[in-house]
Amino acid sequence: MTTSRTPAQLRGETRAQGLAPHGPERVARAEELVAAAEELPGHDTPEGRAALAEALLHLAASRALGTGARACAPLVARVLDLQDAHPDAFDEDAGFALLWSLRWAVEDVLGDPAVPAADVEGWLSLMSRRHARAGLSQRAVHAREFMVARDLGDSPRAVRAYDAWLEAGRDESADCAGCELAWRGQAHAARAQQADAARPGAGAADDEAALRLWEPVLRGDYPCTSRRSALLADSLPPLLRLGRIEEARSRHVAGYLLVRDAPAAGGAALAPHLEFCARTGNEPRGLEILTEQSAADRQQGGDQAGHGAWMASVALLARRLVELGRGDLPVPGPGGRPLTAAALEQEAASQALETAARFDARAASDHHRAAVRARLALRPCAPRLPLGVGPGALPWPGAPAAPDPHGMLAEARRLSALGHPSAATAWVAADDAVTRGGVDLGPGEQAEVLDHLAMLLARRDPAAGAARFTEAASLFAGAGLPGEALACRARAVFSASFAPEGTRVPPEPIGALCAEARRLHAEGRVGTRHATAVLLTGARMRARELSPWADGDEEDGTPFDAARGAPDALGPAADALDAELADLIALAEPDSAAPAVRARIAEATETRGRLAAQRGAPARAAELLTVAAELFHQAGRPWAATGPELALARLLMETGDHKRADEVLCGALEEDRTEGRAARTAHDRARLHLLHADVHAAQGLLTDEAASLRSAVHEFGTAGEGDVPRAMLRLGGCLLALEETDEAAAVLVGALDGLLEAADETGIVQACVWLGHASGRPEQLREAARLLHKAALGPQPWQDRHGRAVVTHLAADTHRAGHRFAEAEELYAGAEELWRALGDHHAVIRTIHARAWLARESGAEVAESLRRMDAAQEEIAAVLRRQEAQLDEEQRLRLRLEVGHTFRQTAELLIEPVPLPLPLSGEQAEAALACYAQGIAYADRAVEAFRACGEAGLHEATSAELRAAGLEADLGRYEAAVVRLTRVRATYPEGTPDPHGTVTERMSEAGALEVRIENALS
């Protein structure tokens, strides 16, 4: 390899690359720079050796901070040899960089159990000697000695090193204060884990101490942002041990997104998230994480400690799957190999213990294996903790290879007798088993299967369902089951009533069927269960004719006219229907001990309650709905109680009784927990939680709303149905309102993924807006940029052109924030085109402004930014010129204000890159003065443009004038600054109205600048 670079050019490239974000790309580029330094024509000169040293140290830093598997020690050793042989190749900065890199070398050899303890001690001694020779504090040395002592299991030495660490003074060689807090907290957490393994709760004080030490870092008090993602993971085990489950949940949801795809995230940063899932009833989420990370192949490599921690957590998750009876579940094993959960438990535990054994062999102790065994023995600390992200249920295998058709028919029949929601699925499975097994069924069994399959078919194709019901009724009649035949005929009529006009199946008159049911019941030829089924079908049809909600069809609506005092619009027909339902209940009462009959009474009562609500009788409606729910519970059908309970809670909300609505929903959910998880379907539980969120929202209880939304998302996920993305979207917005931005970002990422899949344009736009607000960290911006780019330029055609423009502009903003400038420019260009097609002139101007700033941020010449700001002014002038007749006064005023804003932003563009304090001499000083002069000129033009807008531009004019005054003061032109301040004060004479506090703000800013000028002149 050859290079035409000079050593100075290569050093310049190396230093410029030092500003690049850490990750594999930076490491690869650093390796290229080392190779180029080795091939420099003057590599044997002092300048060439200096370039090589700088490139090697840059590579060491890139590996240390940008990959999980580091290999710094050989690089540092090479640079040390170079310094010993050619000290003249090292200036002060390079010498200090080499000294700093020694700590990475110590940490690297410590993390490799194949490196003998003596060699680790040798690196530590070398670090100590070099610091002493440079006259630097031993603080960083003692910190590494503490790490070494902990790893080797030498507790007395660890205590001495810890004390020496904290006693040593801080100087420029000391580690970041935030990093030190992180390490100290990790030491406390390790002691807590050891104590807790011996006696639960014994480590509480150390856990609390760890969390206290970490809090300032997590709060953002220190600049080491990379530590935050690791500490969110590290804090999970202490929080779980202390029972602070809610805090742990938030940190898991927020933290996993930050480490999921991070290049430097090793197993140690991921393992606590997997452990959290295994211990909080979130095994499906854990399996999702395991599947995502299996592609990363977290094998031993250069991060053996991380590999061991990851394998221990994998084993813990696999054990939970086995305990849940899912040991045969296919899961990704190490290297992506397919294994069963049971096999993975054994292999992962073995690898974790083998890795720990290698560290123990070097330390001549057992403490690494003891820590792994303690982790493997951890038990769940919460039965089920809703997260608001991830799947809610584990995947289930297909049908058994040799099903028992008769057993499956019996089970389906049992579930139908209970009215259980899973009966339909059971009948489908039984029919499949009968077909595959070639089983001959009698007429009665054939009718049963056909009847229940028709119920499913009727939801998709009412006409076809009605035909199937009719066929089933004939089979029932032929089998000597008149009650079943009669009920089936009624279902055919009901299904046919939903068929489109052109495909309607000519039904029997429902009135005739009801009359026949009463006659046959009176004659004792059909039972109460069948007779009431027919009568209830007739009543439901009449209720639907009066109002869809009265029949319960509009389960998510809130059409309570009663709440708004509307008169009874249903009239005599509603009186007749209510009387009919009362008669049905009276007919059923003698046999109400039978659960199926009691359930019929409950259905009729629920319909009466809904009808009362429609008729403007909320108190009567609430009474009937309450009774209906109670009857369903008495009948042993709590799942059926969900409908009246939801209706009752909605009615109470509409009438303003939020407290009682909350009590109804809390009672339903608590009763469900008491009766067992199978009491209601997951979908019904989700509906209850979703309405509970509405109740909390109506009262402004954001924290409670978020809790209910998390539960709703979890239950929808468990059910495998329901609008999960919309629920997640709402949760993300709620978390954003609570200023839980990291958790909101993680939730919104999941929501946007689902919304894109569903092509829900309204939801996509809202998710993009909120995700843009929530994403501030590099990892969040990377994920947000990916999704917003997909939303803006994906294959799906947009119906909402304005929504597409919004999303495209947001995608550009996100790419710009993430320093992906080329993609941002492309997206801004697309957004500008979309805004222009929509005729939104202000959005076009905002986009041109953004492109001007983008040019500046991406390193383009200032002339390019100014050209784009000029283009914005031309756009404004063209609109005013072309559309003068079409614009009203308000629109013209807004455009004239845009002129001022564009001048103001142009001034900021010129000033923003100038360093402060201003350079005093040389070319840099001349360039800075030129920028300031131009900036002041543009600020003056902004003032003039704003003042031309009269009262509407007054406050913007004074803001621009104050900015110009500040620039004058920066240049030492204090008299000119004072003149400007005088003009601002004259704009606001005493007594000027100040409804929004703007005048006070301007006067305060002017006063602060006056004080600054006085101090400069004194």
N, C-alpha and C positions, 0 to 999 in steps of 0.2 A: 504493500500500500504506500502510496506517495501523497504528499500534500504540498500545496503551494502557499500555505499559510506561514506567516512569521510567528515566532513565539509570542510576541505581543498580541497579535490578532487572536491566537488560540486562547490566550489568557482572557482576552475580552469576551470571546464566545463562552468560555467556561463560566465566567462571572454572570453573563447574561442568562445562561442556562440555570444558574442558581436561583433565579426568580420563578422558574417553571414549577407547576404543581408536582408534588411527589407522586410516584407511581411507576409502573413498568416502562412507560414511554420515556420518562426522565432517566431511569436507570440505563435503558438501551442507548440513549443519546450520550450519557456520561461514559459508557464503555467505548463509544465511537470516538469521543474526545481523547480518552487515554490512548487508544490505538493511533490516533493522529499525532499525539504528542510524542509517542515512541518513534514515529517516522519523520519527525521534523528534520529538515536539512541541517539545522544547527542544534541537534538534540544534545550534543556533548558540550555545548557552551553553557555558561551560567544562566543565560536567558532560557535556553532550551530545557535545562534541568528544572528551572523554576516553573515553566509551563507544565512539565510532566508532574511535578509535585502537586501543583494546584489541581490538575485533572484527576490525579489519584485521590486526593482528599475530597474532591467533589463527588467522585464515584462512591467513596466510602460513606459520605453523608447521604447520597441518594439511596444506597442500599439500606442504610440504617433506618431511614425514615420512610422509605417507599415500598418495602417488601416485607412479608412475614418471615421469609427465610433469608437471613442476613449473612453476609460473608465479608466482614470488614477487617478482621484481624490480619489476614495476609496482606491486604492493601496497606494497612497502617504500618506493618512491619517493613514493607518495602520502602515507604516514605521515611521511616526512621533510619534505615540504612542509608538512604539518599542524603539525609540531613547530616548523619555522622561523617559521610565521605565528602560532602560538598556543602558545608554550612552557608557558603556565600549564595546558594540558590534560594535561601529562605529569607524573605523580609519579615517584618514584625507580624503582619497579618497571617502569613503562611505558617510561621512558627506557632502562633496561637491556635490556628486551625488544627495543626498537628496535635498540639497538646489536648485540644478538645476531643479529637477523634479517639484518643486513648480510652475514654470511658466507653465508647461503642465497642472497642476491641475487648475490653474486660467483660462487658455484657454478652458479647458473642461467644467467647470461649466458655463462659459460665453456662450458657444455654446449650452447649454441646457436651453430653456426658462422656463422649469419647476422648475429650481433652482431659488429661490427668489433673488432679487437684494441684499438683506442684506447678504445672504450667499456668493454671489460673492465678495462683499466688504470685508467680513470676510477673505476669502482666500487671497485677495489682501493685506490686512493688515498683515496677517500672513507672507506672502512673504516678506513684507517690514521689519518687525521686525526681521526675521531670517537673512536677509541680513545685517541689521544694527548690530546685535549681532556678526556676523562673521567678521565685519569690512569691508564689501564689498560695492561697489558702488550701488547706487539706480537706475542706468541706466535701467536695465532690469525691475525693478518695475515700473518706470515711463512709459516704453513702454506698459506694461500691463494696467496701469491706463488709458493711452490714448485709448487703445482698449475698455476698459470698458465704458469710457465716450462716445465714438462714438456709441457703441451699445445701451446705455441708452438714447442717444439723447441729452446729456448735452454738448452743443457746447463750452460754456465758460471754462468748466473744461477740455475739450479735448484740447483746445488751451494751457491752463496752463501746462497740462501734457506733451504735445508735446515739449514745450519750455524746461521744466525741463528734459525731456528725452535727448534732444540734448546737454544740458548744463552739464549733469552729466558726470563724467569721465569714461573712459573705463578701465576695469580691467578684470581679468579672469572670472568674472561672467557675463560680457556683452554678449549680443547675437552676433552671427556672423554678421559682417558688411554687408555682402550681404543680409542677412535676414532683417536687419534694413532698408536697401534701398528698399527692396520689400515692407515692411509695409508702409514706408513713401510714396512711389509711389501709393500704394492702397488708401491712404488717399486723395491724390490729385485727383486720378481718381474718387473717390466717390463724392468729391465736384464738379468735372466737370460734372458728370452725373446729379447731382441735379440741377446745374446751367443750363445745356443744356435742361433739361426738362421744365424749366421755360421760357427760351429763347434760341432757337437754336444758337449755336456758342458762347454762353456766357462762357462756360467752357473751351475754347480753351487753355488759359494760363495754367490752372491746368493740362489739358491733356498733354501738352508739358512738363510740369515739371515732371509728372509721368513717361513719356517715357525717359526723361533724367536720372532720378534716376535709372530706371531699366536697362539702357543700359550696364553699367559695369557688372552687374550680367549676362545678356544675352550674353555678349561678353566672359564670362568665366574668368573674373578677380578675382572671389572669388571661394572658393572651394565648396560652397554649391550647388552642381549640381542638387539636387532635386528641388531647387527653379526655375530652368530654365524652366522646363515644365509648372509649374504653371504660371510663368510670360509670357510665350508665349501666354497662354490663356487670362490672365488679360489684356494684351496689345491690344487685338483685339477690344474691344469697343472704347478705345481712338483713335486708328488708324482710325476706321470707322468714328468716329465723326469728325476727322480732315481731312477726305477725302483722307487719305494715303492708298488707297485700295490695291495697289500692295504689300506693305509691309505686310498688314493684311493677304493677300492671302498666302504669303510665311510662315508666322508664324502659320497660321491655318494648312497648309499641314504638316509642320514640327512638330508642337506641338501636333496634335491629336494622331499621332502614339505613342508619348511618354506617353500619359495619357490613351490611349484606354483600355489597359489591366492592368494598374498599380494598385496594391492592395490598395495604399493609395489615389488614385484619387477619390475624392468625387465629388458631383454634382457641386460644385463651380469651379472645374477645367475643367469640361466638358461643363457646360452651355454656356460659351462664344463661344465655337466652334459651338454649335447648333444655337445660336443667329446669328453668322456670316453667316451660311448657309442660314438662313431665310431672311437675309437682303441683300444678294448678288446674288439672283436669283439661288441659289444652293439648292433649296428645295429637289431635288432627293438625293443629298449627305446628307442633313439633315435627311431625312427619313432613309437612310442607317445607320447613326449614332444612330438614335433613336432605330432602330431595333437591332443593336449590343448591345446597352446598356440596352435594356429592360430585357435581361437575368440577368443583375446585380441587378434588382429590387431596384432602388434607392429610397426606402421608407424612413420614418423619422429616424428610428434607432438612432444612436448616432451622426448623422451629419444633424441636422434639417435645419441649415442655407443652407447647400449644397443642401438638398432636395428641399427647397423653390426656390433656384436659378435655379435648374434643371427644376422644374415644370413650372416656368415662361418662360423659353426658349422653353420648349415643347409646351406651349400654344401659344407662338409667331409663332413657326413653323406651328402648326396646323391651326392658323388663316390664314397664307399665303396660305396653301393648300385650305382652304375654299375660299379665295379671287381668287384663280386660277380656281375656279369652280370644285374643287375636294373634296368637303366636304363629299362625300359618299365613299371616298377612305378608304379601310380597313387599319388600322394602329395599332401597339401594344400600348395598354394603360398601366397604372400603374400595375405592377405585371405581365405584359405580357398579360393582358386581351385584347381580340380583340375589338376594337372600330372603329367607323368612325372618320374621321378627325374632323368633326363638333362636335361630342360628346367629343372627346379628348380635343378640345379647351376649352370647358366649364369645364370639370373635372380638367384639369391641372391648369387653371386659378384659380379655386376654391381652390385647394390644396395649390397653391402658396400663395394666400391671407390668407388662414387659418393659414399657418405656420407663415407668417409675423405678423398676429394678435396675436399669442402667444408671440412673442418677444415684440410686442408693449404693450401687457398687462403688462409684467414685467417692461417695461420702462415707462409706463403711457404716451405714446406718439403715434404718427401716422406715424413716419418717415419710419419704415420698410415697411408698406403697401404702402406708397407714392412711395418708390423706386420700388416696384413690379409693381404698376400701370404704372410708367414711362417706365419700361421695356416692359410691355404688349402693350404699345402704340407706340413702335418703328416702324418706317416705313422703307421700302427698301431703301438702299443708292446706289444701282447699279442694273441695270436691269438684267445683266447676266455677271458673272465673271468666265471665264474658270479657272479651278484649275489644271487640269492635273491628277486628281485622282477622283475616285467615278463615279457613274452612271450619265448620262447626261439627262435622261428623267424619269418621273414618270411612274409607271406601270399603264396600262389602263385596265379597266374591259373588260369582254368578250362582245359578241354581245348582243344587246338588246333582251329582252325576246320576244317581239312581233315586229319584223322588218317589214318595209313596202317595199315589193319587188319592186313594181312599182316605188316608190320614189327612191329606191337605184339604180335601172336601169337608171333612169333619171340622177342621180348624176354621175354615172359611164360614161354615154354618154357625159355629160357636160365636165367632166375631160378629156375624150378622144379627144373631139373636141379641147380642149386647148393643147393637147399633154402633159398633166401634168404627172410627174412620178408616182403620186399616183393613176393614173387611173387603173393600173393593180390590185392593192389591192382592189379598189372599185369594179371591175368586179368579183373578187373572192367572195367578201362579197355578192354582188348582186346574183350571182349564188347560193350561199349557202341559201340565203333567199328564192329564187325561189323554190329550191328543198324542203326546209323544209315547205314552205307554199303550196306546191302542185299547183303552179301557171302554167297555160297553156300559153305558148308563141307562137306567130306566127312565121312563117319561118324566117322573117327578124330579129326578136329579138333573135331567137335561133341562127341564124348565127352570130349575133353580139357577143353573149356570147361565142360561140364556137371559134370565131376568136381571142378574147382577151385572153381566156384561153390557146389557142394554142401558143400565144406569150410567156407565162410563161413556158409551157411544152417544147417548142423548146430549151430553155436554158439548160434543163436537158437531154432531149432526142430529138435531132434534127429530127430523122426519124419519131418518133411518132408525133412531132409537125407538120411536113410536111403533114402527113396524116390528121391531124385535120384541117389544113388550107384548104386542098383539099375538105374536107367534108363541111367546112364553105362556100367555094366558090360555091359549088353546091346549098346550101341553099340560098345564096344571089341571084344566077341566077334565082332560082325558085321563089324568092320573087320579081323579076323584078328590081333588083339593079345591073345592069351590071358593073358599075364602081367599086363597092365594091367587086364584084366577081372577076374582073380582078386583082385588087390590092391583093386580097387574094391568087390568083393563083401565083402571083409573090412572095409573102411571102413563099408559099410552096416550090417554087424553091430555094429560098435563104436558107431556113431552111434545105432542103435536101442536100445542098452543104456542110453542116457541119457534116453530118452523117458519121460515120465510114464506111470504104470501104465495109465491108460485109453487112451492113444494109442500104445502100444508097437506098432511094426511087427513082425510075425512074422519074425524073422531066421532065416537058416540057422544050424545049429549051428556054433559057431566051431571045435570039435574036428574036425568033418568037413572044414572048409575048410583047417585046418592039415595034416590028413592028405593032402588033395588037393595042397596046395602041395609037401609032401615028395615025393609020387609024381611029380608033373610035373617037379620039379627033378631028381629022379634019372633021369627019362627024357630030360632035356635039352630039354623043351618050354617051360619057363619059366626065366628067369635067376635068379641068386642074389639080385639086387636085389628082384625081385618076390616070390620065395619067402620071403625074410627079412622082407619087409614084412608078409606074412600071419602068419608065425610070431610076429613081434614084437607084432602086434595081439592075438593070442590070449594072449600072456604078459602084456601090459598089462591085459587084462580080468581075468585071474586075480589079478594084483597088486592091482588096485583092489578086488577082492572081499575080499582079505586086509586091506588098509589103503589108504585113498585116497592117503596120502602116499607110499606105496611106488611109486605110479605117477606121482608128481610133480604130482598135482592140487593139493595143499595147499602151494603154493610159498612162502607167507609164514608157514607155521606152524613150530613147533619141537617136533614130537612125538618127540623122541629119548629113548625109554625107556632106551636104553643109558646115557645120561648120568646117570640116576637109579638105575642098577643093577637095573632091572626084569628079571624072568626072561623067557625067550623064550615069548611068548604065542601065536605063530603056528603053532608045531608042525610036524608032518610036511608039511602043505600048503606051507609055505614051503620045506622041503627039496626037495620035488618041483618047485616053481617055479624055484628056483635051479638045479637040475639041467637043467631045460628051457631056461633061458637060456644055460647053459654049452654045451648041445648046439647051440643056435642059433649061438653064437659060433664053435663048431668047424666048423659047416656053412659059415659065411661066410668063414672064414680064408683058404681057397685063393684067393678073389677079393678079398681085402682091399685090393689096390692100387687098386681102383676107389673113388673118393671116396664114392659113394653107399653102397656096401657097408660101407666103413669107418665111415661114419656110423651104419649099422645096428648094427654091433658096439659103437659108443660108446653108443647108446641102450640096448642090452641090458646093457652093463656098468653104466651109470648106474642102471638098475632094480635090478640085483643089489646095488649099493651102498646104495641107499635101503632095500632089503629087509634088508640086514645091519644097518643102523642100527636098524630096527624090532625086530630080533631081539636087540638088546643086544650087538652086536659092533662098537663104535665104531672100533677100529683097522682091522678088515677093511673097514668101510664107507668110511673115509677113503681107504684104499688104492684101492678100486674107483672111488670118485668122482674121485680124482685121475687115474686111468687113463682114465676116460671123458672128462674134459675134454681130456686130451692127445690122445685119438683124434679128438675133434671138430676140434681145431686142425689135426691132421695131414690131416684130410679137407677142409681149407679152409673149415670152417664155424665160425668163432669165435663167431658169434651163438648157435649151439646149445650151446656150452660154458658159457653163462651159467647154465643150470639146474644142472648138477653142481657148478659153482664156488660158487654160492649155497648149495646143499645142504651142500657140504663146509664152507664157512665157518660155517654155522649149527651143524653138528655139532661143530665145534671150539669154538665159543662155549659150547655146552651142556656140553661136557666141560671147560670152564675154560681152554682153550688159546687165549687171546685174541691172543697174539703171532702164532701161526701163522695164525689166522683173518685177522688184519690182513695178513699176508704173501700169503695167497691172494687177497684182494680187491685189494690193491695190484698184485699181479702181473697179475690179470685186466684191471684198468683200464690199467696201463702197456702191456700187450700190445695192448690195443685201440688205444691211441694210436700204437703202433709199426706196427700193421697198417693204420692209416688210419681215418678217421672213419666210413666205411661198414662197418667190420668188424662192429659190433653195432648193433642198433637203439638209438635214443635211450632208448626205454622200458627196454631191458635195462640200459643204462648207469645209468639212474636207479635201478633196483633194486639194482645193485651199490653205488652210492653210499649208498643208504638203509640197506643192511645194514652198510656200513662205518661209518655214523653210529652204529648200534647197538653195534658193536664198541668205538668210541671212548667211547660213553656208559657202557658196562659198566666201563670203566677210569677213568671220571671225567675224560676228556680233552675238556673242553668246547670249547676252541678248535678242535680237530680235528673234533669232532662238528659244529660250525657249518660248517666248510669242506665237509664231506661233504654236509650238508643243502643248502647253497647249490648244490652241483653237482647234487644230486638234483632240486631245483626247476627248475634250468636245463634239465636233460635231459627232465624231464616236459613242460616248456613246449615244448621242441623237438619232442618226439614228438606233442604235441597230445592226449595221453591220460595217464591216471594221476591220482592224487589230489593235484593240485598244492596246493589249499588246506590239506590236512592236513600236507603236507610243510612248507609255509610256516608253519603254526601251530607246528609243532615247532621250526622254526628261530627263530621269534620268541621262544619260551620259552627256548631255549638262549641267545640273545643277551641276554635279560633276566637270566638267571643269570650271564652274564658282565659284567653291569652296563653293557652297550652299549645304553642305554635309547633313544637317538634312532634308532639303526638298528633296534632291536626294534620301535619304534612304527611305522616305515615298513613293515616286513615284516608286522606284524600287521594293519595297515590293509588290505593286499592280501589277506591270508589271510581276514579277516572278510568282505570283499566276496565272495570265492569260496564261503565256507561259507554265507553267506546265500543265495546263488544255489542251492546244493545242499540247502538246508534241513537242514543237519547240526547238529542241536540241541546235541549234546554238544560238538562243536567250537565252535559259536557261543558257548556259555557260557564255555568256557575262553579263547577269543580275547578276549571282552569283559573277563574278569577281568585277563588279562595286559595288554591294551591300556590298561585303567584304570591299572595300575601304571606303564606305560611313558610315558604322556602327561602332560607337565608344561608344555610350551610352548604358547602360544596357538594356533599353527597346528596342532599335534597335537591339542589339545583340541577345536578346531573340527571336525576330521575325525573324531575319535573320537566326538564328540557326534552327528554326522550318522549314523554307522554304528550306534551303540548305540540311537539313537532308531528307526532303521529296524528293528533287531532286536527291540526291545521292542514296537513298535506296528505292525509291518509286517503285510501281508495274510495271511502264512502262518499257519495254525493251529498252536499249540504242543501237542505231546503231553506234554512235560515241564513240568508246572505250576511246579515248584520252580525249574527252570532259567529259566523266563520271569520269575519274581519276582526272581531274582538279576540278570538282565540289565536289567530295568526299574529296579531300584534303582541299578545301576551307571550306567545312562543318566542318571538323575537326578543322581548324584554328578558326572558329567562335565559336564553342563550347568551345574551349580552352580559348578564350578571355572572354567568358561569365562564366568562372570557372565551366563549366560542364565537369569535367575531365574524368569521366568514359565513357561518350558518345564520347568525343574527342579521347580517346585511341582506342575505337572500330573503329571509322572512319579512324584514321591514319593507323590502321592495314589493313583496307580495301583498302585504297589508296595505301599503299605499295605493296599490292598484285596486284593491277591493274597496277601500274607503272612497276612492275617486269614483268608482262605478256606482256607489250608493249615493253620491252627491253630498257626502259629509265633509265639508270643507275644513272644519276645525280638526277633525281626525286626521285629514291629510297633512295639515300643518304640524300637528303634534308628531306625526310619523317622520316628517322631514327634520324636525328638531332632533328627534331621537337618532336619526341617521347622521346628523352633524356631530352629536356627542360620540356616537359609535366610532366615527372616523378618528376623533381625537383619542379615544381610549385604545384604539387598535394600533396606534403609533403612526398614523398617516400625518402628512404635513399639515400645519395649521391652515394653510391655504385651502385644503379640501374641506375642512369644517366650515370655513368662512363661505366657500362657494355654496355649500348646502344651506347655510342660513340665508344667503342672498336668494336662493331658490325659494325659500319659504316666503320671503318678502314679495318676490315676483308672483307667487301663488296667490297671496292675499290681494295684490294689486289687480291681478287678472280677474279674480272673482268679483271684486268691486266694480271693475270696468265692464265685464260681460253681463253681469246679472244685476246691475243697479236697479232696473225696473222691477225685478222679481223680489228684491230684498226689502223687508220692512225696516223700520228705524232700529228696532232692537237687533236685528241680524247685522245691519251695517255697523252698529256700535260694537258688537262683539268682534267683528273682523278688525275694526280700527284698534281695539284693545290688543288683538293678536300682533299687530305691528309693534306695539310697545314691548310685549312679552318676547318677541323675537329679538329685538335690539338688546333687551336685558340679558337674554340667554347668550347672545353673541359676546357680550362683555364678559360674562362668566367663563365662557369657553376660552377666551384669551388669557384671563387671569389665573384660572384654576391650576395650570401646570407650573406656574412661577413659584420657586421655593421661597419660603420666608424663614429668617429675615432675608431681605433682598441683598444679593451680592453687591459689594462696594466698588469693584473695579473689574476691568477686563471685558472680553467679548460677552461673557454671560451677563454682566451688569448691563451692557448696552441692549442686549436682547430683552432682558427683563423690563427695562425702562420703556422700550418700544411697545411691549405687550401692555404695560400699564397705561401708556398714553392712549393706545387704541381702545383699551377697555373703558377708560374714562370717557372717551369720545362716544362710544356706543351707549354708555350709561346715560350720557346727556341726551342722546337721540331718543332713548327710551323715555326719559322724563318728558321731553317735548311731545312724544306721541301720546303718552298717558294724559298729559294736561289737556291735549286737544280733545280728549273724550269727556271733558267736563267733570261733573261730580262722580261719574262712574269710574273714572281713572285716577281720582285724587289720591287714594291710599297707595295705589301702585306707583304713582309718580313720586310720592315722598319716600317710598321704600327704595326706589332706584336712586333718588337724590342722596339718601343716606349711604347707599353702597358706594357712590362716587366720592362722597366725603371721606369714607374710610380708605379708599384707594389713594386719595390725595394725602391723607395722613401717613399712609405707608411710605409714600415718597418724600415725606418731610415737608410737604407743602401745606403747612398748618393754616395759613391765612385763607387759602382757597377753601380748605375744609370748613373753616369757621363760617365763611360766606354761605356755603351750602347749608350748614346747620341753621343759620339765621333764616334762610328761605323756608326750611322745613317748619321751624317754629312759627313763622308768620302765616303759614298755611292753616295752623290750628290755633286761632286766638282763644283766649280764656273763655270757657263756657261752650266750646264746640261740642255738640251732641256726640256721645260715644257709646252707642247701644251694644256694640260687639267688642269693645275694649281695644280697638285698633289704634285710636288716638293715644291711649295710654302706652301702648306698645311702642309706637313711634317716638314718643317723648322720652321713654325710658332708654331706647336705643341711642337717641341723640345725646342724652345726658351721659351715658357711658362713654360715648366718643369724646365728649367735651372733657371728661375726667382724664381720658387717655392723652389728649392733646396737652392739657395742663401739666400732667406728670412729665411729658416729654420736654416741655419748655422750662420746667423748674430745675 
